[in-house]
Amino acid sequence: MIMSRNRSHSTVYVHDHEMVAALNGAGLRVVMDVVYNHTHAAGQDEQSILDRIVPGYYQRLSATGELETSTCCANTASEHAMMEKLIVDSVLTWARDYKVDGFRFDLMGHHSRSTMEAVRAALDELTVDDDGVDGESVYVYGEGWNFGEVADNARFRQATQLEMYGAGIGTFNDRLRDGVRGGGPFDDDPRLQGFGSGLFTDPNASPENGTPEERRAKLLQHQDMIKVGLAGNLRDFVFVDHTGAEVTGADVDYNGSPAGYAADPAEVVTYVDAHDYETLFDALTYKLPVDTPMADRVRMNTLSLATTALGQGPSFWHAGADLLRSKSLDRNSYDSGDWYNRIDWTGEENTFGSGLPPAPDNEAKWDFMRPLLADPALKPSPSDMAAATAAAQDLLRIRYSSPLFRLGSAELIQERVSFGGGADQTPGIIVMEIADGSGSGDGSDIDPQRERIVVVFNATPEAQTVSVGDPASLQLHAIQADGSDNVVKDTEVGADGVTVPARTVAVLEQ
């Protein structure tokens, strides 16, 4: 946004200011992706800037004086006072002068917690009267990954997931992402399954998923991880896990780390896909059994998105996820051009099968890719894309139909959000209840139109009947009852509970 070749900087300022104002006027907030953790060049390179001002100061160096490059470029040193000041002053300029509504920090874990707290504190000082901005409403979040020369607080206390408790700054929640999708971004075999891709309930051909007993145990553990994510990924959220034990979010394991780590739901951004790694549709292409019909792939896409749309805290969807966006299995498309990154917003053409993605980040998985990309049955049609986006938009309407999906505090979430099942839960089923009014802890009424909401995630290939309290008082949410998906309308409420169709998320209200 700040590059200027043939225009003056004053012209760029005016145009960018007008752009943000126009987007705000259209009802959209503008979040700026800021990359302060590295520069394109360092030293005396002709494209170096900071190092040519004060050599060896703004860039992070090793103990032997070598440039650190764990970000894949020339790392900056935000632990140095003037680099921190550069970051804070820059953020304030964008917020105050351009009216940017939020900031997403690339590789935020390469900065210190104190630097990020300085950013937050400076923004909080902005007022409408003095600056034209309510700084406290500007959202700050980022990638709290722990790696490189700063890993495990080696240089300072980092701005990583586990170190940001209570900071009021969001981090991306990879726990729910991996629980839903299955596996992780660095698997040798991309077919590792999760809750939203058929683990145990609809196994694929990969031996890496384990024996049936191992798959079942893994799925139940994933369900606990997803429940924590649905409850804002709170460190201290108390619930009954799949073994029947009362645990907190921090007690649930994620690859040796606690699943829950946040003090407040705003400290976590919940997502199932982003610009990094495969899109949700592409991940499901790998992970669902190859012969899964496209209609069922659409349903699993919707169910996966529902775990973010119907959970507490900020929900993040990758652009085009509702349209079954594909990058032809490309896992790192930043340099792949428009051919792999394009989106047809009209829904007339899906880009799956555009070609074998570039070698640098994909060649190791070409053998997995080739038969999939050549299979015409795996390319969504316009009607598939229309069904997917209509169902996804219904999820967003449901989220905004009730403040119960946006409780906003750890106290209210603990008081009102609960999960059924415990040791008796069915693999592939998550039942979440959000209480209100007389059914809540203090009896207060957050949503005057509802007493409670029950959400049933059925990720299995069969209809399932689940037990819920007083089922006769429930009915399918009005948006689903009148919505685009005819399958969810077959949800039945009976004396024994609620029966939900296969591969369906049903929202019921009282």
C-alpha positions as CSV (number, residue, x, y, z in Angstrom):
1,M,0.0,0.0,0.0
2,I,2.9,2.4,0.5
3,M,4.9,1.7,-2.6
4,S,5.3,4.7,-4.9
5,R,7.0,4.6,-8.2
6,N,5.5,7.1,-10.5
7,R,3.2,8.9,-8.0
8,S,4.0,11.2,-5.1
9,H,3.7,9.9,-1.6
10,S,1.0,12.5,-1.0
11,T,-1.1,11.0,-3.8
12,V,-0.6,7.5,-2.4
13,Y,-1.7,8.8,1.0
14,V,-4.9,10.3,-0.4
15,H,-5.8,7.2,-2.4
16,D,-5.1,4.8,0.4
17,H,-7.1,6.9,2.8
18,E,-10.0,7.0,0.4
19,M,-9.8,3.2,-0.1
20,V,-10.1,2.5,3.6
21,A,-12.9,5.0,4.0
22,A,-14.8,3.5,1.0
23,L,-14.5,0.0,2.4
24,N,-15.7,1.2,5.8
25,G,-18.6,2.9,4.1
26,A,-19.5,-0.4,2.4
27,G,-19.7,-2.0,5.9
28,L,-16.3,-3.7,5.8
29,R,-13.5,-3.3,8.3
30,V,-9.9,-3.2,7.0
31,V,-7.3,-5.4,8.6
32,M,-3.7,-4.7,7.5
33,D,-1.2,-7.6,7.2
34,V,1.9,-6.2,8.7
35,V,5.4,-7.8,8.3
36,Y,7.8,-6.2,10.8
37,N,9.7,-9.4,11.5
38,H,12.0,-9.2,8.5
39,T,13.2,-7.0,5.7
40,H,13.8,-7.9,2.1
41,A,17.5,-7.2,2.3
42,A,20.2,-6.2,4.8
43,G,23.8,-5.1,5.0
44,Q,24.9,-2.9,2.1
45,D,22.6,-4.4,-0.4
46,E,21.1,-1.7,-2.7
47,Q,17.6,-2.7,-1.4
48,S,18.7,-2.6,2.2
49,I,17.2,0.3,4.2
50,L,17.5,-0.2,8.0
51,D,21.0,-1.7,8.0
52,R,22.3,1.2,5.9
53,I,20.9,3.7,8.5
54,V,22.5,2.0,11.6
55,P,24.5,-1.1,10.5
56,G,24.0,-4.1,12.7
57,Y,21.3,-2.5,14.8
58,Y,17.9,-3.1,13.3
59,Q,18.6,-6.6,12.1
60,R,19.0,-9.6,14.4
61,L,22.4,-11.1,14.5
62,S,23.7,-14.4,15.9
63,A,26.3,-14.7,18.7
64,T,29.0,-14.7,16.0
65,G,27.6,-11.6,14.2
66,E,25.9,-13.4,11.4
67,L,22.5,-12.3,10.1
68,E,19.6,-14.4,11.4
69,T,17.3,-15.6,8.6
70,S,14.8,-18.0,10.3
71,T,12.0,-16.0,8.7
72,C,13.5,-16.9,5.3
73,C,14.6,-13.3,5.0
74,A,16.7,-10.8,7.0
75,N,15.3,-10.9,10.5
76,T,14.7,-7.7,12.4
77,A,15.4,-7.2,16.1
78,S,12.3,-5.8,17.7
79,E,14.0,-6.3,21.1
80,H,16.1,-3.2,20.3
81,A,14.4,0.0,21.4
82,M,14.4,1.8,18.1
83,M,13.1,-1.2,16.1
84,E,10.3,-1.5,18.6
85,K,9.6,2.3,18.3
86,L,9.5,1.9,14.5
87,I,6.9,-0.8,14.8
88,V,4.8,1.1,17.3
89,D,5.0,4.4,15.4
90,S,4.1,2.7,12.1
91,V,1.1,1.0,13.6
92,L,-0.1,4.2,15.1
93,T,0.3,6.0,11.7
94,W,-1.8,3.4,9.9
95,A,-4.5,3.5,12.7
96,R,-4.7,7.2,13.2
97,D,-4.0,8.6,9.7
98,Y,-5.5,5.9,7.5
99,K,-8.2,4.6,9.9
100,V,-7.1,0.9,9.6
101,D,-9.3,-1.2,11.8
102,G,-7.0,-4.0,12.7
103,F,-3.5,-5.5,12.4
104,R,-2.4,-9.0,11.6
105,F,1.2,-9.6,12.6
106,D,3.1,-11.9,10.4
107,L,5.3,-14.3,12.4
108,M,4.4,-12.5,15.6
109,G,6.3,-15.0,17.7
110,H,9.6,-13.5,16.4
111,H,8.7,-10.3,18.3
112,S,8.7,-10.0,22.1
113,R,5.5,-10.0,24.2
114,S,6.7,-6.6,25.5
115,T,6.8,-5.2,22.0
116,M,3.3,-6.4,21.2
117,E,2.1,-5.0,24.6
118,A,3.6,-1.7,23.6
119,V,1.6,-1.8,20.4
120,R,-1.6,-2.6,22.2
121,A,-1.0,0.1,24.9
122,A,-0.3,2.8,22.2
123,L,-3.4,1.9,20.3
124,D,-5.5,2.0,23.5
125,E,-4.4,5.6,24.0
126,L,-6.1,6.8,20.7
127,T,-9.4,8.4,21.2
128,V,-12.1,9.6,18.8
129,D,-11.9,13.2,20.2
130,D,-8.2,13.6,19.9
131,D,-7.3,11.2,17.0
132,G,-10.5,10.3,15.2
133,V,-10.1,6.7,16.2
134,D,-11.3,4.5,19.1
135,G,-8.0,2.8,19.6
136,E,-9.4,0.2,22.0
137,S,-11.6,-1.1,19.1
138,V,-8.6,-1.8,16.8
139,Y,-8.0,-5.5,16.9
140,V,-4.5,-6.9,17.0
141,Y,-3.6,-10.6,16.3
142,G,-0.9,-12.6,14.7
143,E,1.0,-15.8,14.0
144,G,2.2,-16.9,17.4
145,W,4.5,-19.7,16.1
146,N,7.5,-20.8,18.1
147,F,10.6,-21.4,16.0
148,G,14.0,-20.0,14.9
149,E,16.7,-18.5,17.0
150,V,14.1,-17.0,19.4
151,A,12.3,-20.3,20.0
152,D,11.4,-21.2,23.6
153,N,12.1,-17.6,24.8
154,A,15.8,-17.9,23.9
155,R,16.3,-14.1,23.4
156,F,13.2,-12.7,25.2
157,R,9.7,-13.6,26.2
158,Q,8.1,-14.2,22.9
159,A,4.7,-13.2,21.5
160,T,3.8,-16.9,21.0
161,Q,0.6,-18.7,21.7
162,L,1.6,-20.0,25.2
163,E,3.2,-16.7,26.2
164,M,0.3,-14.3,25.3
165,Y,-2.1,-15.3,28.1
166,G,-3.9,-12.2,29.3
167,A,-2.3,-9.9,26.7
168,G,-5.6,-9.1,24.9
169,I,-3.9,-9.9,21.6
170,G,-5.1,-12.8,19.3
171,T,-3.2,-15.7,18.0
172,F,-4.2,-18.2,15.3
173,N,-5.5,-21.5,16.8
174,D,-3.9,-24.4,15.1
175,R,-5.4,-26.8,17.6
176,L,-8.9,-26.7,16.2
177,R,-7.5,-26.5,12.7
178,D,-5.6,-29.8,13.0
179,G,-8.4,-31.5,15.0
180,V,-10.9,-30.7,12.2
181,R,-8.6,-31.3,9.2
182,G,-6.4,-34.0,10.6
183,G,-2.7,-34.3,10.8
184,G,-0.6,-31.1,10.4
185,P,1.0,-29.0,7.7
186,F,4.2,-30.9,7.6
187,D,3.0,-34.5,7.3
188,D,4.8,-36.7,4.8
189,D,1.5,-38.3,4.0
190,P,-1.2,-35.6,3.5
191,R,-4.0,-38.1,4.0
192,L,-4.0,-38.1,7.8
193,Q,-7.6,-37.6,8.8
194,G,-9.5,-35.6,11.4
195,F,-13.0,-34.9,12.7
196,G,-14.0,-33.1,9.5
197,S,-12.3,-35.5,7.1
198,G,-13.5,-39.0,8.1
199,L,-11.1,-40.1,10.8
200,F,-12.4,-43.5,12.1
201,T,-15.9,-42.9,10.8
202,D,-15.0,-42.9,7.0
203,P,-11.4,-44.2,6.8
204,N,-9.3,-43.6,3.7
205,A,-6.5,-45.9,2.4
206,S,-3.6,-44.4,4.4
207,P,-1.9,-46.8,6.9
208,E,-0.6,-43.7,8.7
209,N,-4.1,-43.2,10.3
210,G,-3.4,-46.4,12.4
211,T,-5.5,-49.3,13.4
212,P,-9.3,-48.9,14.0
213,E,-8.6,-48.7,17.7
214,E,-6.0,-46.1,17.2
215,R,-8.2,-44.1,14.9
216,R,-11.1,-44.2,17.4
217,A,-8.9,-43.0,20.2
218,K,-7.4,-40.3,18.1
219,L,-10.8,-39.0,17.0
220,L,-12.1,-38.8,20.5
221,Q,-9.0,-36.8,21.5
222,H,-9.5,-34.6,18.5
223,Q,-13.1,-34.0,19.6
224,D,-11.9,-32.8,23.0
225,M,-9.5,-30.4,21.3
226,I,-12.3,-29.1,19.1
227,K,-14.6,-28.6,22.1
228,V,-11.9,-26.4,23.7
229,G,-11.7,-24.5,20.5
230,L,-15.5,-24.0,20.3
231,A,-15.3,-22.6,23.9
232,G,-12.8,-19.9,22.9
233,N,-9.7,-22.1,23.4
234,L,-9.6,-21.0,27.0
235,R,-6.9,-22.3,29.2
236,D,-9.1,-22.7,32.3
237,F,-12.4,-23.8,30.6
238,V,-13.7,-26.8,32.6
239,F,-15.5,-29.7,30.9
240,V,-15.8,-33.5,30.9
241,D,-13.4,-35.1,28.4
242,H,-13.9,-38.3,26.4
243,T,-12.6,-40.4,29.3
244,G,-15.2,-39.0,31.7
245,A,-12.7,-36.9,33.6
246,E,-13.2,-33.3,34.5
247,V,-10.4,-31.4,32.8
248,T,-9.5,-27.8,31.8
249,G,-8.6,-26.6,28.3
250,A,-4.9,-26.7,29.3
251,D,-5.2,-30.4,30.3
252,V,-6.1,-31.4,26.7
253,D,-3.0,-32.4,24.8
254,Y,-1.9,-31.0,21.5
255,N,1.4,-32.6,20.4
256,G,2.8,-32.3,23.9
257,S,1.5,-28.7,24.5
258,P,-1.7,-27.6,26.1
259,A,-4.6,-27.2,23.7
260,G,-6.3,-24.4,25.6
261,Y,-4.1,-21.4,26.3
262,A,-6.2,-18.2,26.2
263,A,-7.5,-16.0,29.0
264,D,-10.2,-14.5,26.9
265,P,-11.9,-15.6,23.6
266,A,-10.5,-12.5,21.8
267,E,-7.0,-13.9,22.3
268,V,-7.7,-16.7,19.8
269,V,-8.5,-16.6,16.1
270,T,-10.2,-19.9,15.1
271,Y,-9.8,-21.2,11.6
272,V,-9.6,-24.3,9.4
273,D,-7.7,-22.8,6.5
274,A,-5.7,-19.7,5.6
275,H,-3.3,-18.6,2.9
276,D,-0.6,-20.9,4.2
277,Y,-0.8,-24.6,3.2
278,E,-3.6,-26.3,1.3
279,T,-7.1,-24.8,1.2
280,L,-9.8,-26.6,3.1
281,F,-11.2,-28.1,-0.1
282,D,-7.8,-29.3,-1.2
283,A,-7.1,-30.8,2.2
284,L,-10.4,-32.7,2.1
285,T,-9.5,-33.9,-1.4
286,Y,-6.4,-35.6,0.1
287,K,-8.1,-36.8,3.3
288,L,-11.6,-38.0,2.4
289,P,-11.8,-41.4,0.7
290,V,-11.2,-40.9,-3.0
291,D,-14.6,-42.2,-4.0
292,T,-16.5,-39.8,-1.7
293,P,-19.2,-38.1,-3.8
294,M,-18.9,-34.4,-4.4
295,A,-22.2,-33.8,-2.6
296,D,-20.6,-35.3,0.5
297,R,-17.4,-33.3,0.0
298,V,-19.6,-30.1,0.0
299,R,-21.2,-31.2,3.3
300,M,-17.9,-31.9,5.0
301,N,-16.6,-28.5,3.8
302,T,-19.7,-26.9,5.4
303,L,-19.3,-28.9,8.6
304,S,-15.6,-28.0,8.9
305,L,-16.4,-24.3,8.5
306,A,-19.1,-24.6,11.1
307,T,-16.6,-25.4,13.8
308,T,-15.3,-21.8,13.4
309,A,-18.5,-20.0,12.6
310,L,-20.4,-21.4,15.6
311,G,-17.7,-21.2,18.2
312,Q,-16.8,-18.4,20.7
313,G,-14.3,-15.8,19.7
314,P,-13.2,-14.4,16.3
315,S,-13.9,-16.7,13.4
316,F,-11.6,-16.6,10.4
317,W,-12.4,-18.0,6.9
318,H,-9.9,-18.0,4.1
319,A,-11.1,-16.1,1.0
320,G,-13.2,-18.5,-1.2
321,A,-13.5,-21.3,1.4
322,D,-17.3,-21.1,1.0
323,L,-16.8,-21.6,-2.8
324,L,-14.7,-24.7,-2.4
325,R,-11.6,-22.7,-3.3
326,S,-8.8,-24.8,-4.7
327,K,-5.2,-24.0,-5.5
328,S,-4.8,-27.4,-7.2
329,L,-3.2,-28.8,-3.9
330,D,-0.5,-26.1,-3.9
331,R,0.6,-25.8,-0.2
332,N,2.6,-22.5,-0.6
333,S,1.2,-20.5,-3.4
334,Y,2.7,-17.1,-2.6
335,D,4.9,-17.3,-5.8
336,S,2.6,-19.4,-7.9
337,G,0.9,-16.6,-9.8
338,D,-2.7,-16.0,-10.6
339,W,-3.1,-19.3,-12.4
340,Y,-3.1,-21.2,-9.0
341,N,-4.4,-18.4,-6.8
342,R,-7.3,-17.1,-8.8
343,I,-10.9,-17.2,-7.5
344,D,-13.9,-17.1,-9.8
345,W,-16.3,-15.1,-7.6
346,T,-19.2,-15.8,-10.0
347,G,-19.0,-19.5,-9.1
348,E,-18.9,-20.6,-12.7
349,E,-15.5,-22.3,-12.6
350,N,-13.6,-24.1,-9.9
351,T,-9.8,-24.0,-10.4
352,F,-9.1,-27.5,-9.2
353,G,-7.0,-29.4,-11.7
354,S,-5.3,-26.3,-13.1
355,G,-2.0,-28.2,-13.2
356,L,0.7,-29.8,-11.1
357,P,1.7,-27.0,-8.7
358,P,5.3,-25.6,-8.7
359,A,8.1,-27.9,-7.5
360,P,9.8,-25.9,-4.7
361,D,7.2,-26.6,-2.0
362,N,5.1,-29.3,-3.7
363,E,7.4,-31.8,-5.5
364,A,7.6,-34.2,-2.5
365,K,3.8,-34.8,-2.8
366,W,3.5,-34.9,-6.6
367,D,2.9,-38.6,-6.5
368,F,-0.1,-38.1,-4.2
369,M,-1.3,-35.2,-6.4
370,R,-1.2,-36.6,-9.9
371,P,-4.1,-39.1,-9.8
372,L,-6.3,-36.6,-7.8
373,L,-5.7,-33.7,-10.1
374,A,-6.5,-35.9,-13.1
375,D,-9.8,-37.1,-11.7
376,P,-12.7,-35.1,-13.2
377,A,-15.0,-36.3,-10.4
378,L,-13.0,-34.2,-7.9
379,K,-13.6,-30.9,-9.7
380,P,-16.6,-29.1,-8.3
381,S,-19.3,-28.0,-10.7
382,P,-21.1,-24.6,-10.5
383,S,-24.0,-26.2,-8.7
384,D,-21.6,-27.7,-6.1
385,M,-20.1,-24.3,-5.5
386,A,-23.5,-22.7,-5.3
387,A,-24.6,-25.3,-2.7
388,A,-21.4,-24.8,-0.7
389,T,-21.6,-21.0,-0.5
390,A,-25.3,-21.0,0.3
391,A,-24.8,-23.4,3.2
392,A,-21.8,-21.4,4.4
393,Q,-23.7,-18.1,4.3
394,D,-26.5,-19.7,6.3
395,L,-23.8,-20.5,9.0
396,L,-22.9,-16.8,9.1
397,R,-26.5,-15.8,9.4
398,I,-26.9,-18.2,12.3
399,R,-23.8,-16.8,14.0
400,Y,-25.2,-13.3,13.9
401,S,-28.7,-14.3,14.7
402,S,-27.9,-14.6,18.4
403,P,-25.4,-13.0,20.8
404,L,-25.1,-16.4,22.5
405,F,-22.5,-17.3,19.8
406,R,-20.5,-14.2,20.8
407,L,-20.5,-14.3,24.7
408,G,-17.3,-12.3,24.8
409,S,-15.8,-13.3,28.2
410,A,-14.3,-16.4,29.8
411,E,-16.8,-16.1,32.7
412,L,-19.8,-16.2,30.4
413,I,-18.4,-19.1,28.3
414,Q,-17.7,-21.2,31.4
415,E,-21.2,-20.4,32.7
416,R,-23.2,-21.0,29.6
417,V,-21.3,-23.3,27.2
418,S,-21.4,-27.1,27.8
419,F,-20.8,-30.3,25.8
420,G,-22.6,-33.6,26.0
421,G,-21.1,-37.0,25.8
422,G,-18.3,-37.5,28.2
423,A,-17.2,-41.1,28.4
424,D,-20.3,-42.2,26.5
425,Q,-19.9,-39.9,23.5
426,T,-20.1,-41.2,19.9
427,P,-17.0,-40.9,17.8
428,G,-17.8,-38.3,15.1
429,I,-20.4,-36.4,17.1
430,I,-20.0,-33.2,19.1
431,V,-23.0,-31.8,20.9
432,M,-22.7,-28.2,22.2
433,E,-25.3,-26.4,24.3
434,I,-25.3,-22.6,25.0
435,A,-27.7,-21.7,27.8
436,D,-29.6,-18.5,28.4
437,G,-32.1,-17.1,30.8
438,S,-33.4,-19.6,33.4
439,G,-31.1,-22.3,32.0
440,S,-27.9,-20.2,32.6
441,G,-25.9,-19.9,35.8
442,D,-27.2,-16.5,37.0
443,G,-30.5,-16.5,35.1
444,S,-29.7,-13.4,33.1
445,D,-31.1,-13.1,29.6
446,I,-28.5,-12.3,26.9
447,D,-30.8,-13.3,24.0
448,P,-34.5,-12.4,24.7
449,Q,-35.6,-14.6,21.8
450,R,-34.1,-17.8,23.0
451,E,-33.7,-19.9,26.2
452,R,-30.9,-22.0,24.7
453,I,-29.2,-23.2,21.5
454,V,-28.1,-26.7,20.9
455,V,-25.6,-27.4,18.0
456,V,-25.0,-31.0,16.8
457,F,-22.0,-31.7,14.6
458,N,-22.5,-35.0,12.9
459,A,-19.3,-35.8,11.0
460,T,-20.3,-39.4,10.4
461,P,-21.6,-40.9,7.1
462,E,-24.8,-42.0,8.9
463,A,-27.7,-40.3,10.6
464,Q,-27.2,-40.2,14.4
465,T,-29.6,-39.8,17.3
466,V,-28.1,-37.8,20.3
467,S,-29.4,-37.3,23.7
468,V,-30.2,-33.8,24.8
469,G,-32.2,-32.5,27.8
470,D,-35.9,-31.7,27.1
471,P,-35.7,-32.3,23.4
472,A,-39.4,-31.6,22.9
473,S,-38.7,-27.9,23.6
474,L,-36.3,-27.6,20.6
475,Q,-36.8,-26.8,17.0
476,L,-34.5,-26.4,14.0
477,H,-33.1,-22.9,13.8
478,A,-35.3,-20.8,11.6
479,I,-32.5,-20.0,9.2
480,Q,-31.8,-23.7,8.6
481,A,-35.6,-24.5,8.4
482,D,-35.9,-21.9,5.6
483,G,-32.4,-22.3,4.3
484,S,-30.7,-23.6,1.2
485,D,-29.8,-27.1,2.6
486,N,-32.7,-29.6,2.3
487,V,-30.8,-32.3,4.1
488,V,-30.6,-30.5,7.4
489,K,-34.3,-30.0,7.3
490,D,-34.7,-33.8,7.9
491,T,-33.4,-33.2,11.4
492,E,-36.0,-34.8,13.8
493,V,-36.8,-34.0,17.4
494,G,-38.2,-36.9,19.3
495,A,-38.8,-38.2,22.8
496,D,-35.4,-39.9,22.9
497,G,-33.4,-36.9,21.5
498,V,-32.5,-35.3,18.3
499,T,-31.7,-37.2,15.0
500,V,-29.3,-35.4,12.7
501,P,-28.6,-36.5,9.1
502,A,-25.2,-37.7,8.0
503,R,-22.4,-35.1,7.5
504,T,-24.6,-32.3,8.9
505,V,-24.4,-29.6,11.5
506,A,-27.8,-28.9,12.9
507,V,-28.6,-25.9,15.1
508,L,-31.6,-26.1,17.3
509,E,-33.2,-23.4,19.4
510,Q,-35.6,-23.1,22.3
